[in-house]
Each structure stands twice: as C-alpha cells, then as structure tokens.
Amino acid sequence: MLIDDLVKPVKQERSDLDERLLQADRNISEAWIGLTKRSMLIGWEGAFIKRYNGWERLGYMDEKHYRADKGIGRSTWYKMVGLAEHFPNVSKEQFLAMSIENAEQLAVVPLEARENPALLSAAATKTAREFENDLVSDTAERENKPVSEVFVTMKWRIRQAQREVIERGLEDWQHEHGIDDPGYALELMIAEVHDRPTLVGFMTESIPRLSRAVMAAESQEDLEDLRKLFARHIQEMGEILKMCCGEFNAEQEAA
C-alpha cells in the first residue's frame, strides 16, 4: 500500500471538518445578525466548534477572541454553548426544536434521560410548566424518590448550571481586561454595571479611539482589522442605545 493511500483519507477527513467548522461559523454569524437572533443555533454550532477546538482553524486565538469578534454577548454565548454541550448525542433538529427553558430543565437530568425520545419530544412541544411536571414525575419514578424531593433537587441543579455560566463569563471578562484576581474582577464588573455609560459618553470616548485607528490603518490587514473594529463599535452602540431607551421608557412609565 502506498503512503498516499494512507494520507488521502486523513486529508479528506481534515477537509470535511474544516468545511463543517466554516459552516458552523457562518450559521453563528447569520443567527446573531438575524432579526430573531436564534440563540439555540448559536449554542449548537458554538459547542460543535468547541468540541473540535476549531478556533485557530477559523483564524482565532481562542473561544474568547471568537466570541468577542462576533460581537455576541457573554451571557448569551456561555449560556447557550454550555447548554448545547449537555446534549452531545442529540441531533441538531431535536436540540433546536426545544425551547430554551425546556432545554435548561432537561440538561440537569442524567444523560440517559436527556436522550430519551419521549422527553425530547415533550421538550419540543410542551410549555415550560407542563414539561417541568413531566420531567419531575419521570425522574421521581426513575430514581424512586418523592416528587417534592426531585423538584427541589432539579431547581438546585439549574441554579448550579447558571452559576457555571456566570463563572465562565467572569473568566472571559478577566481575560479581556487582563485581571488575574476573580474577586477584583467581579468588583470592577459590578462597578461597571452601576456606572453604565450613557450614549453621549460612549460616543465621546469612541470618536478619538476610532479616529486613531483610521489614521493608523495602512495595510490590507489593517483595513480588515478596522472593519471588525467598526462592526464591534456599531454592535456596542446599538446595545447602549437599547439600554438608554429602556431606561427612558421606564422613567416615563414611572412618571
């Protein structure tokens, strides 16, 4: 057998994976910029890229840089990718058919139950309250425990999962700001939330920063980086604008 006969299947496998990673990347971009911002699809494709550690193959240093470049919020990214990771053997169609609430509830039961066709079907068709009742009853019967005990346990597991999302988001924020101490980072994050920038303040800060970037751009690579910078800037400006409008509407309603 020639060496080429051994190498060709490996090269084909790598080519197929690269194409699938690129498709996952395109799906994430389309889901995020779409009107519905399909979070479940972002989670599914993000988990796929993470499973194969495909960040570098897509041109990024790591997951954090990928998320930041896509402009996807930390809470959305880590919540949805983490959620999808709980369903490694479920089909894409089955995962996307579930509501976020039902997927979160199903994610905290044992793997065998997560892959139960009946529960997956219920998660795709029932309301969160209806599915919660079904899942608690199924778990109580399977584990031979009182319904009340199972209900409390499931709520605790869901809170633990939410805590993990918060911790991953905090780690990402630390990385972005070059902070090693999680406690100090959390303190700064809280301060940042309480002292959220106004739209005017954001524009005042960003104009000189963007101006410097424009003047410094010379090569094709610089122009590509500039394009990404402006894309992130527009995303951030939109988020702050929505926040400001929300605060204004809340003040109007209170008045």
N, C-alpha and C positions, 0 to 999 in steps of 0.2 A: 504493500500500500504506500502510495506516495505521500510526502508530507503535506502537499497541497490538499489532498483528500481529507486530511485531519483538520487542517486550518480553515477550510471553507465553511464548515458548519459553525465553527466558533465565530467567524467573521459575520456570518448571516445572523446568528443569534444576537450579536452586539448591534448590528444594523437594525434589527427588528426592535430591540429595546430602545435604541436612540430615537427611532421613529415614534414609538409609543410614548416616550418621555416628551418629545416635542408636541405630540397631540395633547397630552395632559396639560402641558404649558399653555397651549392655545385655548383649551377648554376653560382653564382657570381665568385667563385674560378676558375671554368672552363672557364668562359668568359674572365677573366682577364689574365690568363696564356696562353690562346689560341693565335694562330697566328693573329687572327683578332681583339682580344680584344673587344668583342662586347659590346659597351658602352650602347646601348639601353637596353640590357638584364640586365646589372648591375643596371641600373636605375630602371627597373621594379621590380626586386627582392629586391633591397635595399629599395624601397618605401614600399613593402609588409612587410618586417621585421620591418620597422619604424612604420608602421600603427599599428602593434600589440606590439610595444616596445619590440621586441623579442631579444634584445642584450643580456640581462642577461640569458635568456633561452638557448642561444647559447654559453654561457660561457664568455661574455664580460661585462665590466663595463657599457659601453655606446656606442653610434654610433661612436664617435671619436676613441675610442680604437679599435673598429671593423675595421674601415677603415684603420687605421694605421697598424694593424696586417695583413690585406690582402695586404698591400703594394700598394693600389690604390691611385693615385694622388688626391689631394684635389679638383682641378678644375674638373676632370672627375667625381668624386663621387658626389659632391654637385650639379653640373650642371645636371647630369643625374637623380639622385634621385629626385631633385626638379622638373625636367621636368615631370617625371612619376607621381608625386603627383598631377599634374594638370589633370590627366585622371583617376579619381577613379572608374568610371563606364564603362570604355572601356575594352574590352577583351585584354588578353595578345597578341593574334595573331594580333589584329588591331593595337596595340601600336608598336609592333616590325616590322610591315610592313612599318611604316612611316620612312622617312629619318629624321635625327636629325634636319636639317634645317626646314623641314615642320612641325615637331612636335613643334618646338620652336615658329613658327608663329601661329599655331593653339592653343597653350597654352594660348595666351593672349586674346582670344575672350571669350565671356560668355560661361558658362558650357553647355548650350543648343546647341550652335554651335559646341563645342568640341565633342559632342556626335552625331552630325549629320552624318548619314551613308554616304551621298554623299560627304561631306567634308573629312571624314576619308578615303574614297576610293580614292579621289583625292590626299590626302596627301601621299598615298601609291604608287601612280603611276606617279605623275607628277613631273617635275623639280621644284626647289625652286622658280624660277621666275614665272613659269606657275601657281604654287599653290598660290603664293603671289597675283597674279592678280585675281584669282578665289575668294580668301578669302576676298580681299578688296571689290570686287564687291558684294559678298554676304552680307558682313557687312554693306556696304553703303545702300543696298536695305532694309535690315532688320531694320536698325536704321534710315532710311530715311535721310541720310546725304550725302553731296558731297563726291565723291571718293577721292579727294585731301585731305579733312579733315580726312577721315578714314585712309588714308595711313600714314599721319603724326602721328596720334594717335597710330596706331599699332607699328610704329617704336619706339615711346616713351615708350610704354609698354614693348617692347622687351628689351630696354636698362634698364628699371627698373628691369626686371627679371634678367638680367645679373648682375646688381648691388647687388641684393639679394644673388646671388651665391658668389660674391666676399666677401660680409659681412660674410657669413657662413664659407667660407674658412679662413677668418681672425680670426674669433672666434675660429676655430679649432686650428689655429697656436698659438693663445694666450694661449689656454688651454695646448697645448703641451709644451710651453716654460714657463708656469707659470707667465704670464704677465696680469695684470688687466686693464691697460690703452690701449684702442684700438689705440689711436694716436701714442703712443710709439711703440706699436707692429707693426704698419704699417711702421713706420720709420725704424725699425730693419729689416723688411721683404725686404724693398727696398734696404737697405744696403747689405743684404744677396744676393740679385739678382745681384747687381753691383759687388760684390766681390765673385762671384761664385767660388767654389773650383775647382782646377784642379784635374785630376785623380791621379796624384802623391801626391798632398796634401791630398786628400781623403784617399788614402791608408796609408799615413804616420800617419794620425790621427786614422784610424780604427784598425791598427795592434795591438798597445798596448791595445786598448779597448777590442778587441776580445780575445786577449791573456789572459787578466784578467778574462774574462767571462769563458773561457775554464778551467782555473786553479781553478776557484771557484765552478764549477759545480760538485755536488756530488750525489744528489738525482735524482730520475726519473723525478721529476718535474723540477729540474734544467736543466736536459738534454733536456726536451721538450721546455723550455724557450730558451735554447741555439740554438735549431733547428730553432725556429722562428726568433731569432736574426740574424742567418746566412742567412735565407731566405730574411729578410729585407735588409741585407747588400748586397746580390747579386743583389736585385732589384735596390737599390740605385746606386751600382757600374755600372749597365747597363745603368741607366738614365744619369749618369755623362759621361760615355763613349760615348753615343749617342750625348750628348751636345758637348763634346770636338771634336768629329768627324765632327759635323755640323759646328763648328767654324772653323776647319781646312779647310773643303771644301769651306766655304765662303771666307776664305783668299786666297785659291788657285784660285777661280773664279775671285776674285777682282784683283789678280796679272795677 
